[in-house]
Every structure is written in C-alpha cells, then in structure tokens.
C-alpha cells in the first residue's frame, strides 16, 4: 500500500462527503444532542449534592443523640446514600434502576430504596440520552449513512473502474476510504471526549483513577468507531448496489443494537428465575428461626448457649456475669443472621449474574454489547459497582450493630434487659467516635476484572473487521 | 391481480423474514408475560397462604402481650395484577404489587422496593407492547420504504403506468397487501396472548387491541406519506428510520431527561430520615408531650391517659411510632406531589408523540402505570390507619391476643377499575393517521396531474 495513494483516496472521500449539505445537518443534530446529554449528565450527577446533604443530615441527627442505651442506637441506625461516580455523567448505565438510599439498623438488612425508576413513568423505559448512548447507538447509524455509498456508488456510476485502471489497488481504495470515513467519524466522536475531559476537569476532585478511566473510555470508543467504519466499507464493497448496502447496514444496526440486546437480556432473565423480595426474606427467616429466636425466652438454642456461657464463667445466673448478657445474645444473633443473609444474598447476586451472562457472552458476536458493558464499567455505573455499594453498606451495618452490642456488654450492667429510660445508658461521646458511612468506589483494576469477555470481544472484532476488509479487497468486483 | 400481489410479496425474503421475526419475538414476549404473571400470582397466593400461619404462630408466642404481638405482625396488601399486565409490564416490575406492613411507622415501610436485577431493568422488558411499539413499525418501514421506488428502480413502473387504470389505486392495493399481512400477524399474536394468558375479553382488552391497531395504522400512513414524496429507496429508508429513531428513542429519552432534571425528588430522602427521627427521638423526650401530640390527632383515645415518665409502656410506644409518620408527613406529601408532577408532565408531552402516547395508554389499560402505583400507596395509607385504629384500643387496654378475631385478617386487596376513556386514547392517533394519509393522497394526486 502506498501512503500517498491512501491519503489521496481518503482526502477525496472526505471532500465528497462535505460537498453534500446533509453532513452539516447531521453535525448540527449531533452537537445539539451532545449539549443536551452533557447538561443532563451534569444535572444527574448534581444529585450527589442532595445525597451528601442527607448523609450529613442523618449523621448530625445520629451524633445529636443524648446518653442512651446502645441498643436504642442500634435501632436508631443510620443511612447510606449512594454517591454517583464522577464519570457517571458520561454513561448513566444502570444508575436509574438502582436504589439510592438504605436504612442501616440492627437485626435487619433493608432494601436499597428510592431508585429513579420508582419515581418514573414508562418514559424512562424508552432509554436515556447520555453521551455514551449517542456514541454507541446513534453514531454507528451516522457512520453507516455517511459511508454506505463509499464503494457501491462509485461502482454504480463507473468511477471505480476508472480508479482501478489508473493504477489504484483494491486494498488501497478500501483502506483509503476507511481512513477517510474514520476521519469523519472522529470529527463526530472527539467533541464528546473533549466535553467529558472539560467536565471532569471542572469537577475538581478528580484522581488518577478517573483519568485512567477516561483514557480507556476514549480508546474503547475510538476502536469501536474504527470497527464500524471498516464494516461499513466492507459492506459497501460487497453489495451490488448502494441501496443494498444501506439496507444491509440498517438491518445490522437494528439487529445488533435494538433487538439482540433486549432479547438476550430478557431471555437470560427468563431462564434464570429469581425470588421475589417476600420469598427471599421468607427463606432467610426460616433458616434463622431454625437456629433459634433470641427474642424467645424458651428457645432451646439460646438456652443452651446461656448454660454454656454460665458454665464457662462458673456462675449460676446471667446477672452474675462480668458483662451484659442480652448484649452478648444479640451479638451472637446478629452474627448468625448476617451470615445466613449474606449467603442468600450472594446466591441471589450469582443468579443475577447468570441472568446477565447471556447478553455478556453475546458480546462476542455483538461488539455493541461489549462497548456498552465496558463503558458502564469504566464510568462506574455498572452492576458490580452497585453490588459493591450494597456490600459496603451491609458491612457498615454489621459493624454498627456489633459495636453497639459491644458497648452494651461493656457498659450496661449484667442483668439489665430493658433499653428504655435514662438509667442504663452509655455516654454520648461514643456515638461521635463511631465513624460515618463512606462509600469507596472500586478501583479501575477491580472493576475490569469482570469485563474480560468485553475486552476480548473488542480486540476480536477489530481483527474480524480488518479481515473482512482484506477479504473484500481480494474478492470485490469493479462492476 | 390482487391475489398475484399477495403471492408476489409473500415470496420476497423481506416478507418471510419479517413475519417470521415478529411472530417469534411475539411468542417470546407472550411467554415472558406469562412468566411475569405467574410470578405475580405466586406472590399473591404465597402471602395469602402465609399470612394466617404467620399470625397464628405469633399469637401462640405472644398472646399475653398484645403490644409485642402487634410489633411482630405484618399485614399484606395486594395490588391486583390484571392479565393485561403481561402484555405491558410497565412499572410493575419496579414497583412491588405486594407490601407487608406492620402497624409501626408506615413511611419507613411503604416505599420498600422489590428485588430486581437492575441490568434486566436497564435493557427493558420484552413484552408485547415492545413488539408493537418498536418491532412493528420497523417491519412497516422494511415492507413499504420501496413500495413505489422499487418499481421505478427496476423499471417496472412504466409497465404499471401503462397497464393499470390508476397508479394511485395500484399503490394503495400494494400497500393494503402489507397492511393486511401485518394486521394478520398482530391478530395472531393477540389471539395467542388471549388464549395463553387467559385474558378475559372485555373493554380493556378490546381497547388495548384497538390502540395497537391504530398505532400500526399510524405508521403505515406515515410511511405512505414518505413514499408519496417520490424520492428514491435509500432516501425513504433513511428518512423513515430517522423518524423511527426520533419517535421511539430520541424524543422519549429527551423528555425523560427533562422531567428527571426538572423534578428531582430529594424529599424521598428527607422523608426517610424524618420518619426515623420523628419516632426515635421520642425515646429521649418527655412522654407526656408525645402523648399530647398523639391525642391531638386521635382524641378518641385520650381516656387512656398519660403513662408514668419512668418505664416502658405500649401506649406510649405506639404513639411514638405514629409520630414518625406524622412528623414526616409534610415531606412525604411533597414527594408525592413531585412524582405526580412527573407523571403529568410525561402525559402532557406524550399526547403529541404517538410512541409515548401508546405506551402510556397500554400501561393505563394494563394497570401498570406509575399513577396506578400512587393510588396503591394511597390505599396502603388508608389500610394502615384502619388497621391501627382497630388495634389501638386493644393494645391500650391490653386485651389478650387470643380474643381477637384473626380470621378477618386476610390480605388487603387493592384493585383499580377505571373507565376506559376511548376518546382520549384513540383520538390523537386517529388525527395523525388522517393527517398523514390525507397528505399522501394530496401528493399522489399532484403527481398524477403532472403526467
């Protein structure tokens, strides 16, 4: 391949495209969409202010508690508000469907509630307009539109033959056109990353992790557009007429981007059924009851526990123990029920992962899915990042409950059962010294652990599309 | 001639592939709907079955202490799931149709979400409404974009001009072949859905069907209008697909972003914190004050008097719990208002956009809309208050748990039977159909005058 010929062909393609007015119209539309998506992303991300404010409000109210029985504090509990990742303005991911606030108290793992979806009409189900959505969904269509005629039309009006007789080789024509098309695609793509870059800069508290994520997002999307360009040119070279090329490309778009993702996810969910909240809770409750009910004074398990504790300390009744017995019982109960809950919860998550597996695996035949998954993960708006939040919140809850139980064992006199009143209390300074919940999002390395298939798919498709182009540069016909 | 047109079209790959695709997807969507419905029925019968058992078990344990008993007891309220929900799942997968609530503070319980895989929600449900809203228009586009231009591009248009009496009639006949085939496919899917999901044939089902029918006719009229502009196939395909993209992806997404940005709901968080503080902080304050606030709302219980400041007391406990609701009621109301504003705003814009309009109409008919859930929450409020008021005197006078007639406590049942407003649902679609069809006829007429 000769470099100057390639550039000549690319430049010629570029010039041709800009001859028509349609390209300016398209650019105008994309710019408007970009601005709108950027504004939406910013205002979505601004919801963090509400969350930070409420986290503070909940904390102030926690710290304002007077001297109290620690078990009252265990029930007073606190909240965890989910903060959005700095890059969430780029790709909204599953954020609108995940809960945003969870009440953390002893004995009970509450639901993460108040998802955006629960406040929304079905309008949300049509999809959301984010920068990532425009790049992954709309941009391929635009590339198809600009490129479908690239080879087919030249063949139709005979200029292709002229080009070939003038000494250009097939592979030079195809690669040249691909470069030209990619150049135009970059014109559409780059503003998105410049915007994201600036927004991240304005954000302020951005670390290396975020910059690395942005770098990878950019790489991934540039590769994606390159793959799309190669496919467009290949299809254009392989089709009898430009109309055929267009129909094939539009069909591909519909299949890969609209129909396949939804169908595969729905089928995944169809084959792996998940329990409803009531069934889930009932299963856990059943198992916990089998262990014993710490609130039931005649429960065999806890009676046995009491007897063995009395024996170890060589005393006859719980009032003689060196610590508060009901605090001890509750810490045991909390430990058992949390273990059971976590096991069920992990099973549930695995079932969800199985549901997602079909569409994740299909990324191998559908680069769109690979990009979608990677983009969500890199923007911190994917399933695993959310799971991580839930786990951090649960760990904090457990820690809170057990800290209160420890305080109870340590400071409340041995035989006291009631948590009411001002008599059996712990100093309020303890509340302050228990730290507030703070969400630490997983690092990029940990996040990408789940994305091997997607990364592999992008590389695979880069290879496949190059092979396509090579194949057609050997087998294409001039007329 | 007409028969020949059918045969000719049926032989094309587009037709075979398209009809195959829509029927397969349709059947999948109905199976998914069936699974959804079965799941909902399962929860319904599960709670109905378990509730009495749950009550009995706790009565056995705590009948001596009815205050403690009611602390544990939960009462389910089931929101009716119409079989049509299987065709248009709407918001039913996000908003649970069963809540089990105790007579403690309600605000801390009623927004409890269901367990759902968020990734599944993101990709969306594959229900029949999706097939009707997304896939049918795509087939209409694929079947019609070269209705006339293919004749021109293959050179048969001249023959048509010579041989047929009226070119318009020829095109209309060709169009009607496609209309009939797609409506037939739609009818097959509806019959299948009716049989598999045992949907009772009533007004709602009929209205659902007609809405789908009108939506499809709208797309045909739109497509016909683009054809009547006399451009080439590529232009038609691009124009129609761009319109499709705008109507079912871009506009709804744009409006949704707008609604979310305009009406954020931080009140939900505030309500959540306030209901907790409203109750919990009463543990540390004067008992008499708490009781006074409670009696201000429920003076009928004032005769139970004021408990001593020292020691635990159920009367005081339930008064505290109630105050959790009362002290968060302002924020809760604001939250409700915000959500209803979102709903109104969506509807306001939706009536001009056939895709949104149709989806909202489907959800309304299937009782799966956001507003349906808001009515359910309202019902839950009333149910909760009634249950409280029933038990308060029993708790306050410490009746033995065995003396209560528990058999009446089967789950509460919420069902919304709203009248179908045919004009509101059908009129916007009919107007659009007439406009686009009229425009196409005008364009076609103009053409025949030129020749």
Boltz contact constraints between the chains, C-beta under 6 A:
constraints:
  - contact:
      token1: [A, 40]
      token2: [B, 257]
      max_distance: 6.0
  - contact:
      token1: [A, 43]
      token2: [B, 261]
      max_distance: 6.0
  - contact:
      token1: [A, 50]
      token2: [B, 266]
      max_distance: 6.0
  - contact:
      token1: [A, 54]
      token2: [B, 269]
      max_distance: 6.0
  - contact:
      token1: [A, 57]
      token2: [B, 273]
      max_distance: 6.0
  - contact:
      token1: [A, 58]
      token2: [B, 273]
      max_distance: 6.0
  - contact:
      token1: [A, 61]
      token2: [B, 277]
      max_distance: 6.0
  - contact:
      token1: [A, 66]
      token2: [B, 284]
      max_distance: 6.0
  - contact:
      token1: [A, 72]
      token2: [B, 283]
      max_distance: 6.0
  - contact:
      token1: [A, 76]
      token2: [B, 280]
      max_distance: 6.0
  - contact:
      token1: [A, 94]
      token2: [B, 118]
      max_distance: 6.0
  - contact:
      token1: [A, 94]
      token2: [B, 119]
      max_distance: 6.0
  - contact:
      token1: [A, 94]
      token2: [B, 122]
      max_distance: 6.0
  - contact:
      token1: [A, 97]
      token2: [B, 118]
      max_distance: 6.0
  - contact:
      token1: [A, 97]
      token2: [B, 121]
      max_distance: 6.0
  - contact:
      token1: [A, 97]
      token2: [B, 122]
      max_distance: 6.0
  - contact:
      token1: [A, 98]
      token2: [B, 118]
      max_distance: 6.0
  - contact:
      token1: [A, 101]
      token2: [B, 269]
      max_distance: 6.0
  - contact:
      token1: [A, 101]
      token2: [B, 272]
      max_distance: 6.0
  - contact:
      token1: [A, 111]
      token2: [B, 112]
      max_distance: 6.0
  - contact:
      token1: [A, 111]
      token2: [B, 113]
      max_distance: 6.0
  - contact:
      token1: [A, 113]
      token2: [B, 111]
      max_distance: 6.0
  - contact:
      token1: [A, 113]
      token2: [B, 113]
      max_distance: 6.0
  - contact:
      token1: [A, 114]
      token2: [B, 268]
      max_distance: 6.0
  - contact:
      token1: [A, 117]
      token2: [B, 94]
      max_distance: 6.0
  - contact:
      token1: [A, 118]
      token2: [B, 94]
      max_distance: 6.0
  - contact:
      token1: [A, 119]
      token2: [B, 265]
      max_distance: 6.0
  - contact:
      token1: [A, 119]
      token2: [B, 339]
      max_distance: 6.0
  - contact:
      token1: [A, 121]
      token2: [B, 343]
      max_distance: 6.0
  - contact:
      token1: [A, 121]
      token2: [B, 346]
      max_distance: 6.0
  - contact:
      token1: [A, 121]
      token2: [B, 370]
      max_distance: 6.0
  - contact:
      token1: [A, 122]
      token2: [B, 90]
      max_distance: 6.0
  - contact:
      token1: [A, 122]
      token2: [B, 359]
      max_distance: 6.0
  - contact:
      token1: [A, 122]
      token2: [B, 363]
      max_distance: 6.0
  - contact:
      token1: [A, 123]
      token2: [B, 252]
      max_distance: 6.0
  - contact:
      token1: [A, 123]
      token2: [B, 256]
      max_distance: 6.0
  - contact:
      token1: [A, 123]
      token2: [B, 346]
      max_distance: 6.0
  - contact:
      token1: [A, 124]
      token2: [B, 256]
      max_distance: 6.0
  - contact:
      token1: [A, 125]
      token2: [B, 124]
      max_distance: 6.0
  - contact:
      token1: [A, 126]
      token2: [B, 252]
      max_distance: 6.0
  - contact:
      token1: [A, 126]
      token2: [B, 253]
      max_distance: 6.0
  - contact:
      token1: [A, 127]
      token2: [B, 249]
      max_distance: 6.0
  - contact:
      token1: [A, 127]
      token2: [B, 253]
      max_distance: 6.0
  - contact:
      token1: [A, 128]
      token2: [B, 253]
      max_distance: 6.0
  - contact:
      token1: [A, 129]
      token2: [B, 253]
      max_distance: 6.0
  - contact:
      token1: [A, 129]
      token2: [B, 254]
      max_distance: 6.0
  - contact:
      token1: [A, 129]
      token2: [B, 257]
      max_distance: 6.0
  - contact:
      token1: [A, 243]
      token2: [B, 233]
      max_distance: 6.0
  - contact:
      token1: [A, 243]
      token2: [B, 234]
      max_distance: 6.0
  - contact:
      token1: [A, 246]
      token2: [B, 234]
      max_distance: 6.0
  - contact:
      token1: [A, 246]
      token2: [B, 237]
      max_distance: 6.0
  - contact:
      token1: [A, 250]
      token2: [B, 241]
      max_distance: 6.0
  - contact:
      token1: [A, 261]
      token2: [B, 123]
      max_distance: 6.0
  - contact:
      token1: [A, 262]
      token2: [B, 123]
      max_distance: 6.0
  - contact:
      token1: [A, 262]
      token2: [B, 124]
      max_distance: 6.0
  - contact:
      token1: [A, 262]
      token2: [B, 126]
      max_distance: 6.0
  - contact:
      token1: [A, 263]
      token2: [B, 126]
      max_distance: 6.0
  - contact:
      token1: [A, 265]
      token2: [B, 120]
      max_distance: 6.0
  - contact:
      token1: [A, 265]
      token2: [B, 123]
      max_distance: 6.0
  - contact:
      token1: [A, 266]
      token2: [B, 32]
      max_distance: 6.0
  - contact:
      token1: [A, 266]
      token2: [B, 126]
      max_distance: 6.0
  - contact:
      token1: [A, 269]
      token2: [B, 120]
      max_distance: 6.0
  - contact:
      token1: [A, 270]
      token2: [B, 32]
      max_distance: 6.0
  - contact:
      token1: [A, 276]
      token2: [B, 43]
      max_distance: 6.0
  - contact:
      token1: [A, 277]
      token2: [B, 114]
      max_distance: 6.0
  - contact:
      token1: [A, 277]
      token2: [B, 115]
      max_distance: 6.0
  - contact:
      token1: [A, 278]
      token2: [B, 43]
      max_distance: 6.0
  - contact:
      token1: [A, 280]
      token2: [B, 115]
      max_distance: 6.0
  - contact:
      token1: [A, 352]
      token2: [B, 117]
      max_distance: 6.0
  - contact:
      token1: [A, 355]
      token2: [B, 117]
      max_distance: 6.0
  - contact:
      token1: [A, 356]
      token2: [B, 119]
      max_distance: 6.0
  - contact:
      token1: [A, 383]
      token2: [B, 119]
      max_distance: 6.0
  - contact:
      token1: [A, 418]
      token2: [B, 312]
      max_distance: 6.0
  - contact:
      token1: [A, 420]
      token2: [B, 312]
      max_distance: 6.0
